[in-house]
Amino acid sequence: MRVLPRRARDTAQLVTEARKPRSEDIAYRERRYLIMMAFRVGCFVLTVALFAAGAGWFAAIPAVGALVIPYFAVVFANGGREPASTRGFRAYEPNLPIRYSPPGHPAPGSAPGPGQQGGEPSADPGQE
């Protein structure tokens, strides 16, 4: 058996962008399912109460809800994990302050100023 070497990553990844744990995702979907089914029971009770009160066709409105809600509850519960991001991981970019440089001397890595060549500071800032 041949083992292929792993590709080394040269950038760090943000841990805060990791997906939620599977147990937390399942608990969220179960909670959403139970809330929808409780709403269905409320629709059913309201249908019976309206029918008993002689509301006629008004009793059909919550009855339709009681019939349709289970379909959506099951589809949402079995939908699987929610996609957190379509971009994947974002490379870590530190938020560092700009380095201080004395007047007349450019910061390291900055463009050369007037009278300077190649990014090197002049020997005497007063003579240019």
N, CA, C and O atoms as a DFTB+ gen file, in Angstrom:
512 C
 N C O
     1  1       0.850      -1.172       0.000
     2  2       0.000       0.000       0.000
     3  2       0.894       1.232       0.000
     4  3       1.846       1.332       0.774
     5  1       0.567       2.161      -0.881
     6  2       1.360       3.373      -1.003
     7  2       0.644       4.514      -0.302
     8  3      -0.549       4.730      -0.515
     9  1       1.365       5.238       0.526
    10  2       0.800       6.364       1.254
    11  2       1.216       7.646       0.557
    12  3       2.403       7.902       0.355
    13  1       0.235       8.441       0.194
    14  2       0.522       9.716      -0.440
    15  2       0.792      10.774       0.615
    16  3       0.120      10.804       1.646
    17  1       1.762      11.639       0.375
    18  2       2.042      12.693       1.369
    19  2       0.891      13.704       1.409
    20  3       0.257      13.987       0.393
    21  1       0.646      14.225       2.576
    22  2      -0.390      15.252       2.743
    23  2       0.118      16.583       2.244
    24  3       1.293      16.918       2.396
    25  1      -0.777      17.333       1.649
    26  2      -0.403      18.671       1.220
    27  2      -0.395      19.597       2.427
    28  3      -1.376      19.683       3.166
    29  1       0.698      20.271       2.613
    30  2       0.806      21.210       3.726
    31  2       0.046      22.485       3.385
    32  3       0.140      23.000       2.271
    33  1      -0.691      22.977       4.340
    34  2      -1.410      24.240       4.147
    35  2      -0.551      25.374       4.664
    36  3       0.011      25.302       5.757
    37  1      -0.458      26.411       3.873
    38  2       0.362      27.533       4.278
    39  2      -0.450      28.643       4.932
    40  3       0.107      29.665       5.332
    41  1      -1.773      28.450       5.045
    42  2      -2.600      29.460       5.699
    43  2      -3.376      28.824       6.840
    44  3      -3.745      27.651       6.781
    45  1      -3.614      29.597       7.859
    46  2      -4.396      29.123       8.994
    47  2      -5.884      29.315       8.702
    48  3      -6.257      30.208       7.941
    49  1      -6.730      28.483       9.301
    50  2      -8.168      28.572       9.110
    51  2      -8.807      29.058      10.411
    52  3      -8.299      28.798      11.502
    53  1      -9.934      29.769      10.276
    54  2     -10.642      30.273      11.440
    55  2     -11.509      29.168      12.036
    56  3     -12.329      28.577      11.334
    57  1     -11.334      28.889      13.309
    58  2     -12.114      27.863      13.970
    59  2     -13.545      28.337      14.193
    60  3     -14.459      27.518      14.285
    61  1     -13.746      29.627      14.280
    62  2     -15.078      30.150      14.541
    63  2     -16.021      29.919      13.376
    64  3     -17.231      30.081      13.534
    65  1     -15.507      29.545      12.206
    66  2     -16.353      29.279      11.056
    67  2     -16.649      27.794      10.887
    68  3     -17.178      27.387       9.853
    69  1     -16.322      26.990      11.873
    70  2     -16.606      25.565      11.796
    71  2     -18.116      25.330      11.905
    72  3     -18.841      26.152      12.465
    73  1     -18.573      24.213      11.370
    74  2     -20.003      23.895      11.417
    75  2     -20.414      23.558      12.848
    76  3     -19.590      23.192      13.686
    77  1     -21.730      23.696      13.100
    78  2     -22.250      23.325      14.401
    79  2     -22.136      21.810      14.573
    80  3     -22.148      21.087      13.577
    81  1     -22.027      21.314      15.792
    82  2     -21.963      19.866      15.992
    83  2     -23.246      19.198      15.505
    84  3     -24.314      19.809      15.500
    85  1     -23.127      17.943      15.099
    86  2     -24.276      17.205      14.581
    87  2     -25.379      17.089      15.627
    88  3     -26.559      17.175      15.285
    89  1     -25.017      16.895      16.897
    90  2     -26.023      16.765      17.950
    91  2     -26.829      18.059      18.094
    92  3     -28.036      18.015      18.332
    93  1     -26.167      19.202      17.952
    94  2     -26.863      20.489      18.036
    95  2     -27.796      20.683      16.842
    96  3     -28.885      21.238      16.989
    97  1     -27.377      20.232      15.670
    98  2     -28.215      20.329      14.477
    99  2     -29.454      19.439      14.606
   100  3     -30.557      19.860      14.258
   101  1     -29.277      18.224      15.100
   102  2     -30.415      17.308      15.280
   103  2     -31.378      17.863      16.315
   104  3     -32.592      17.793      16.123
   105  1     -30.863      18.415      17.408
   106  2     -31.728      18.998      18.436
   107  2     -32.533      20.166      17.865
   108  3     -33.709      20.327      18.192
   109  1     -31.910      20.974      17.022
   110  2     -32.618      22.099      16.398
   111  2     -33.744      21.603      15.497
   112  3     -34.848      22.146      15.536
   113  1     -33.480      20.575      14.687
   114  2     -34.511      20.051      13.787
   115  2     -35.643      19.382      14.563
   116  3     -36.808      19.499      14.180
   117  1     -35.310      18.677      15.659
   118  2     -36.359      18.069      16.489
   119  2     -37.247      19.138      17.121
   120  3     -38.470      19.001      17.153
   121  1     -36.625      20.197      17.620
   122  2     -37.377      21.282      18.239
   123  2     -38.308      21.953      17.230
   124  3     -39.460      22.251      17.546
   125  1     -37.809      22.191      16.018
   126  2     -38.626      22.797      14.968
   127  2     -39.797      21.882      14.590
   128  3     -40.908      22.364      14.372
   129  1     -39.559      20.571      14.511
   130  2     -40.619      19.614      14.207
   131  2     -41.691      19.630      15.287
   132  3     -42.884      19.656      14.982
   133  1     -41.273      19.614      16.540
   134  2     -42.244      19.600      17.644
   135  2     -43.067      20.888      17.686
   136  3     -44.260      20.847      17.986
   137  1     -42.457      22.004      17.395
   138  2     -43.198      23.272      17.368
   139  2     -44.241      23.248      16.257
   140  3     -45.377      23.677      16.457
   141  1     -43.851      22.746      15.082
   142  2     -44.806      22.681      13.972
   143  2     -45.948      21.721      14.278
   144  3     -47.095      21.993      13.922
   145  1     -45.653      20.612      14.928
   146  2     -46.712      19.655      15.254
   147  2     -47.622      20.203      16.362
   148  3     -48.817      19.908      16.379
   149  1     -47.071      20.992      17.277
   150  2     -47.912      21.634      18.292
   151  2     -48.846      22.638      17.626
   152  3     -50.006      22.759      18.017
   153  1     -48.353      23.354      16.629
   154  2     -49.196      24.271      15.884
   155  2     -50.286      23.504      15.144
   156  3     -51.411      23.992      15.029
   157  1     -49.972      22.316      14.642
   158  2     -50.968      21.470      13.974
   159  2     -52.062      21.057      14.942
   160  3     -53.241      21.091      14.588
   161  1     -51.695      20.665      16.161
   162  2     -52.688      20.281      17.170
   163  2     -53.592      21.473      17.472
   164  3     -54.803      21.315      17.628
   165  1     -53.002      22.666      17.555
   166  2     -53.805      23.866      17.778
   167  2     -54.791      24.102      16.645
   168  3     -55.939      24.479      16.883
   169  1     -54.343      23.880      15.405
   170  2     -55.245      24.020      14.257
   171  2     -56.384      23.004      14.344
   172  3     -57.532      23.331      14.046
   173  1     -56.071      21.783      14.747
   174  2     -57.098      20.739      14.847
   175  2     -58.125      21.088      15.922
   176  3     -59.330      20.954      15.707
   177  1     -57.635      21.539      17.087
   178  2     -58.550      21.922      18.175
   179  2     -59.414      23.105      17.747
   180  3     -60.612      23.132      18.030
   181  1     -58.818      24.077      17.070
   182  2     -59.577      25.222      16.587
   183  2     -60.631      24.793      15.555
   184  3     -61.733      25.342      15.534
   185  1     -60.304      23.832      14.716
   186  2     -61.267      23.319      13.738
   187  2     -62.473      22.708      14.437
   188  3     -63.617      22.986      14.077
   189  1     -62.208      21.867      15.445
   190  2     -63.299      21.227      16.183
   191  2     -64.147      22.278      16.900
   192  3     -65.375      22.194      16.898
   193  1     -63.497      23.260      17.508
   194  2     -64.234      24.297      18.241
   195  2     -65.089      25.134      17.286
   196  3     -66.242      25.432      17.597
   197  1     -64.545      25.511      16.140
   198  2     -65.311      26.296      15.170
   199  2     -66.464      25.478      14.583
   200  3     -67.552      26.012      14.365
   201  1     -66.235      24.193      14.326
   202  2     -67.304      23.352      13.784
   203  2     -68.427      23.173      14.810
   204  3     -69.609      23.189      14.465
   205  1     -68.034      23.002      16.078
   206  2     -69.039      22.839      17.139
   207  2     -69.823      24.128      17.360
   208  3     -70.991      24.079      17.744
   209  1     -69.198      25.282      17.123
   210  2     -69.867      26.568      17.303
   211  2     -70.725      26.924      16.098
   212  3     -71.425      27.936      16.115
   213  1     -70.678      26.098      15.046
   214  2     -71.492      26.355      13.869
   215  2     -70.911      27.411      12.958
   216  3     -71.657      28.153      12.319
   217  1     -69.580      27.496      12.885
   218  2     -68.937      28.504      12.054
   219  2     -68.982      28.152      10.571
   220  3     -68.671      28.996       9.730
   221  1     -69.360      26.931      10.240
   222  2     -69.498      26.530       8.842
   223  2     -68.155      26.420       8.143
   224  3     -67.259      25.712       8.604
   225  1     -68.019      27.139       7.005
   226  2     -66.814      27.045       6.195
   227  2     -65.585      27.669       6.854
   228  3     -64.463      27.399       6.426
   229  1     -65.764      28.481       7.863
   230  2     -64.599      29.042       8.567
   231  2     -63.810      27.957       9.289
   232  3     -62.619      28.121       9.553
   233  1     -64.476      26.848       9.608
   234  2     -63.778      25.736      10.259
   235  2     -62.818      25.045       9.299
   236  3     -61.923      24.322       9.735
   237  1     -62.995      25.259       7.993
   238  2     -62.126      24.606       7.005
   239  2     -60.737      25.232       6.958
   240  3     -59.779      24.562       6.574
   241  1     -60.609      26.486       7.335
   242  2     -59.301      27.170       7.251
   243  2     -58.269      26.508       8.175
   244  3     -57.201      26.123       7.700
   245  1     -58.552      26.361       9.484
   246  2     -57.559      25.659      10.312
   247  2     -57.472      24.167       9.987
   248  3     -56.452      23.537      10.266
   249  1     -58.535      23.589       9.397
   250  2     -58.481      22.173       9.020
   251  2     -57.449      21.949       7.913
   252  3     -56.728      20.952       7.924
   253  1     -57.383      22.870       6.970
   254  2     -56.376      22.770       5.904
   255  2     -54.977      22.873       6.512
   256  3     -54.067      22.151       6.105
   257  1     -54.807      23.759       7.475
   258  2     -53.513      23.864       8.158
   259  2     -53.152      22.572       8.870
   260  3     -51.999      22.141       8.837
   261  1     -54.139      21.951       9.518
   262  2     -53.890      20.700      10.234
   263  2     -53.529      19.570       9.273
   264  3     -52.838      18.629       9.663
   265  1     -53.983      19.649       8.032
   266  2     -53.672      18.616       7.050
   267  2     -52.347      18.863       6.326
   268  3     -51.676      17.904       5.944
   269  1     -51.962      20.108       6.132
   270  2     -50.772      20.441       5.343
   271  2     -49.509      20.523       6.195
   272  3     -48.427      20.179       5.720
   273  1     -49.623      20.960       7.410
   274  2     -48.443      21.179       8.266
   275  2     -47.593      19.926       8.455
   276  3     -46.368      20.050       8.434
   277  1     -48.155      18.718       8.641
   278  2     -47.284      17.544       8.834
   279  2     -46.321      17.302       7.675
   280  3     -45.184      16.885       7.892
   281  1     -46.765      17.558       6.457
   282  2     -45.875      17.366       5.306
   283  2     -44.641      18.257       5.438
   284  3     -43.513      17.780       5.311
   285  1     -44.850      19.527       5.689
   286  2     -43.723      20.454       5.799
   287  2     -42.864      20.156       7.027
   288  3     -41.644      20.311       6.979
   289  1     -43.486      19.733       8.120
   290  2     -42.727      19.402       9.328
   291  2     -41.764      18.250       9.065
   292  3     -40.614      18.291       9.503
   293  1     -42.223      17.229       8.357
   294  2     -41.368      16.076       8.065
   295  2     -40.274      16.447       7.068
   296  3     -39.127      16.029       7.222
   297  1     -40.619      17.221       6.057
   298  2     -39.609      17.632       5.071
   299  2     -38.517      18.454       5.742
   300  3     -37.336      18.238       5.474
   301  1     -38.888      19.390       6.606
   302  2     -37.880      20.203       7.297
   303  2     -37.062      19.375       8.274
   304  3     -35.861      19.603       8.419
   305  1     -37.693      18.414       8.947
   306  2     -36.973      17.604       9.931
   307  2     -35.974      16.669       9.255
   308  3     -34.911      16.394       9.812
   309  1     -36.304      16.179       8.066
   310  2     -35.418      15.246       7.380
   311  2     -34.499      15.938       6.380
   312  3     -33.772      15.273       5.643
   313  1     -34.528      17.240       6.350
   314  2     -33.759      17.990       5.365
   315  2     -32.261      17.869       5.514
   316  3     -31.540      18.151       4.556
   317  1     -31.767      17.473       6.639
   318  2     -30.326      17.365       6.839
   319  2     -29.736      18.647       7.372
   320  3     -30.446      19.579       7.751
   321  1     -28.432      18.669       7.391
   322  2     -27.730      19.819       7.947
   323  2     -27.880      21.026       7.054
   324  3     -27.876      20.932       5.827
   325  1     -28.013      22.165       7.712
   326  2     -28.116      23.430       6.993
   327  2     -26.719      23.824       6.513
   328  3     -25.760      23.722       7.278
   329  1     -26.585      24.270       5.270
   330  2     -25.260      24.722       4.826
   331  2     -24.880      26.005       5.558
   332  3     -25.630      26.981       5.537
   333  1     -23.732      26.001       6.194
   334  2     -23.282      27.169       6.953
   335  2     -22.782      28.257       6.019
   336  3     -23.086      29.435       6.202
   337  1     -22.020      27.857       5.025
   338  2     -21.452      28.833       4.102
   339  2     -21.132      28.123       2.801
   340  3     -20.742      26.956       2.806
   341  1     -21.293      28.807       1.711
   342  2     -20.959      28.213       0.428
   343  2     -19.514      28.474       0.046
   344  3     -19.020      27.894      -0.921
   345  1     -18.828      29.332       0.782
   346  2     -17.450      29.686       0.451
   347  2     -16.430      28.735       1.044
   348  3     -15.287      28.723       0.586
   349  1     -16.780      27.952       2.024
   350  2     -15.796      27.132       2.704
   351  2     -15.085      27.948       3.774
   352  3     -15.635      28.915       4.303
   353  1     -13.861      27.549       4.085
   354  2     -13.109      28.254       5.106
   355  2     -12.502      29.522       4.548
   356  3     -12.120      29.597       3.380
   357  1     -12.424      30.513       5.411
   358  2     -11.796      31.777       5.059
   359  2     -10.427      31.809       5.722
   360  3     -10.300      31.478       6.901
   361  1      -9.425      32.197       4.990
   362  2      -8.068      32.252       5.539
   363  2      -7.983      33.295       6.641
   364  3      -8.634      34.338       6.572
   365  1      -7.190      33.015       7.644
   366  2      -7.010      33.917       8.773
   367  2      -6.198      35.121       8.334
   368  3      -5.120      34.976       7.759
   369  1      -6.716      36.307       8.607
   370  2      -6.019      37.548       8.306
   371  2      -5.908      38.360       9.590
   372  3      -6.903      38.916      10.055
   373  1      -4.708      38.435      10.168
   374  2      -4.575      39.163      11.429
   375  2      -4.845      40.650      11.247
   376  3      -4.515      41.223      10.209
   377  1      -5.432      41.260      12.234
   378  2      -5.735      42.684      12.211
   379  2      -4.685      43.392      13.058
   380  3      -4.911      43.701      14.228
   381  1      -3.536      43.642      12.444
   382  2      -2.413      44.240      13.162
   383  2      -2.349      45.737      12.902
   384  3      -2.716      46.198      11.821
   385  1      -1.884      46.501      13.892
   386  2      -1.729      47.947      13.667
   387  2      -0.563      48.216      12.719
   388  3       0.333      47.387      12.560
   389  1      -0.595      49.385      12.100
   390  2       0.486      49.787      11.206
   391  2       1.709      50.110      12.056
   392  3       1.604      50.749      13.103
   393  1       2.861      49.662      11.591
   394  2       4.090      49.910      12.346
   395  2       4.441      51.385      12.341
   396  3       4.246      52.084      11.346
   397  1       4.966      51.849      13.473
   398  2       5.385      53.248      13.580
   399  2       6.739      53.398      12.904
   400  3       7.634      52.572      13.080
   401  1       6.869      54.451      12.140
   402  2       8.178      54.779      11.573
   403  2       8.418      56.252      11.837
   404  3       7.508      57.066      11.680
   405  1       9.629      56.605      12.235
   406  2       9.929      58.004      12.507
   407  2       9.740      58.839      11.244
   408  3       9.827      58.310      10.136
   409  1       9.484      60.134      11.397
   410  2       9.313      61.006      10.231
   411  2      10.542      60.954       9.329
   412  3      11.676      60.995       9.805
   413  1      10.305      60.863       8.033
   414  2      11.400      60.808       7.072
   415  2      11.838      59.403       6.738
   416  3      12.559      59.206       5.760
   417  1      11.431      58.429       7.507
   418  2      11.782      57.041       7.235
   419  2      10.485      56.278       6.940
   420  3       9.587      56.244       7.781
   421  1      10.382      55.674       5.766
   422  2       9.149      54.950       5.446
   423  2       9.044      53.667       6.258
   424  3      10.043      53.098       6.697
   425  1       7.829      53.240       6.437
   426  2       7.606      51.975       7.145
   427  2       8.134      50.836       6.288
   428  3       8.129      50.949       5.063
   429  1       8.587      49.749       6.885
   430  2       9.092      48.613       6.103
   431  2       7.994      48.095       5.166
   432  3       6.850      47.890       5.572
   433  1       8.381      47.889       3.892
   434  2       7.436      47.369       2.925
   435  2       6.606      48.411       2.224
   436  3       5.782      48.069       1.376
   437  1       6.799      49.705       2.559
   438  2       6.026      50.757       1.900
   439  2       6.778      51.253       0.680
   440  3       7.958      50.951       0.504
   441  1       6.090      52.020      -0.168
   442  2       6.694      52.562      -1.382
   443  2       7.738      53.613      -1.011
   444  3       7.585      54.317      -0.012
   445  1       8.796      53.720      -1.809
   446  2       9.828      54.717      -1.486
   447  2       9.292      56.123      -1.680
   448  3       8.480      56.382      -2.568
   449  1       9.757      57.012      -0.840
   450  2       9.349      58.405      -0.902
   451  2      10.155      59.164      -1.937
   452  3      11.014      58.581      -2.599
   453  1       9.892      60.463      -2.089
   454  2      10.655      61.248      -3.066
   455  2      12.118      61.345      -2.637
   456  3      12.423      61.572      -1.466
   457  1      13.002      61.173      -3.596
   458  2      14.431      61.275      -3.302
   459  2      15.021      59.988      -2.767
   460  3      16.212      59.953      -2.455
   461  1      14.243      58.934      -2.647
   462  2      14.754      57.663      -2.152
   463  2      14.687      56.651      -3.283
   464  3      13.781      56.688      -4.115
   465  1      15.655      55.752      -3.302
   466  2      15.703      54.756      -4.363
   467  2      15.589      53.370      -3.762
   468  3      16.232      53.046      -2.763
   469  1      14.746      52.551      -4.404
   470  2      14.660      51.152      -3.995
   471  2      14.134      50.911      -2.613
   472  3      14.346      49.831      -2.062
   473  1      13.449      51.878      -2.021
   474  2      12.872      51.668      -0.707
   475  2      13.855      51.860       0.419
   476  3      13.493      51.653       1.577
   477  1      15.102      52.251       0.129
   478  2      16.084      52.471       1.168
   479  2      15.955      53.898       1.692
   480  3      15.845      54.828       0.894
   481  1      15.964      54.098       3.013
   482  2      15.891      55.463       3.525
   483  2      17.200      56.205       3.244
   484  3      18.271      55.599       3.198
   485  1      17.100      57.497       3.062
   486  2      18.307      58.296       2.813
   487  2      19.129      58.363       4.097
   488  3      18.615      58.191       5.202
   489  1      20.406      58.617       3.916
   490  2      21.316      58.627       5.062
   491  2      20.965      59.745       6.020
   492  3      21.059      59.560       7.234
   493  1      20.565      60.899       5.515
   494  2      20.214      62.022       6.371
   495  2      18.845      62.527       5.921
   496  3      18.712      62.979       4.784
   497  1      17.831      62.466       6.772
   498  2      16.508      62.887       6.362
   499  2      16.441      64.353       5.982
   500  3      15.535      64.744       5.245
   501  1      17.357      65.173       6.451
   502  2      17.321      66.598       6.151
   503  2      17.898      66.917       4.780
   504  3      17.561      67.955       4.211
   505  1      18.764      66.054       4.221
   506  2      19.380      66.302       2.930
   507  2      18.723      65.417       1.881
   508  3      18.771      64.190       1.959
   509  1      18.116      66.061       0.910
   510  2      17.476      65.290      -0.153
   511  2      17.823      65.842      -1.465
   512  3      17.377      65.325      -2.490
